[in-house]
Amino acid sequence: MADMSDIELPSEMKWDREKSLSIKTESFRGGVMLYSGRVDALSLRDFVTSAMRKNKWKLVGDATYKQMLLAFVKPSKTCMMIITDSLTPMGNTHVTAYVTVDETAAASLNPFGEPVRK
């Protein structure tokens, strides 16, 4: 799977292996990871935003309607998270994380195609 060591979620959020998938090629790694747990969606959004910032991710977009979408980037990596609140008071909140790592760009370009300064 794409390196998830710099993507943190609260311990209450459990990974759903059956509904997750990953891909790895010579130039690309990525996956769709699904999590669920009894966590307030707004608190989860705040936790994720803070944890990603701490791990040097840049928040480049967000949208909220019935779901919350958070988009983050790092050089050669992207992560989009969709947070879906439970429809019932005792239900689970769900997170779908789309993670990509561009192995070829890792050496020279950021996600915007700009040269990486070393």
Protein Blocks (a to p, Z undefined) as FASTA:
>chain_A
ZZfklcccdfklccdfklgccdddfkbccddddddddddfklmmmmmmmmmmmnopacfb
dcdffbccdddddehiacdddddddfbfklccdddddddddfklmmmpcfkopacdZZ
